[in-house]
């Protein structure tokens, strides 16, 4: 069965063929080249199986072998028993291939456009108004690879930015809408606009958020994204 997502997504995440994965279990991958700040990563694919990637020392600690399939519950119990702590899973959202054609309709709106250094004062005023927790979580910066702003009555109401993620063609998006202006479709508009720009440059928009951030989940879905899976890590 073919994936609804771009091969950019599946080639990056599915390092094992889907037919070799099974539900409620993780396929073990031991990777000596795993980044130094990541000792273990867990990927749960929606309607599929899971992949668990380990640094060799952590694989030895948890008594798992490369290519092994281990039940999800068993692996999580071993992680806990070993005193390792998962950071907390992120949702991974991507645009289905079938949704690409609709993105162009959101481009070219005069109130939603790319930002530049010429917008520094407006961006600073926006950041002074936005909740600090939102600024920390969304990681929106004026000097990112792509930055868009949505304006209401001449002022920034929402900002979205993107940067290429981990040296790939995946472009990670962060978005903030001022609390007083939420519920008006502004977030959806700006996410679709920046996503369309990224796609036009040959990148795959990636929308990540914590599982309990229901407002962000709703925004991703309203903008046409679909959940690919859940990603969690143990940092070194």
Protein Blocks (a to p, Z undefined) as FASTA:
>chain_A
ZZfbdfklmmmmmmccfklpcehiacddddfkbcfklcbdcdddehiacdddddfklmmm
nopaehiacdfklmmmmmmmnopacfbiaddddddfklmmmmmmmgoiakbccddfklmm
mmmmmmmmpcfklmmmnopafkbmbdcdddeehiafbdcddddehhiabdcddddddfkl
gonommmmmmmmmmmmmmmnopacdddddfklmmlmmmmmmnopacfbdcddddZZ
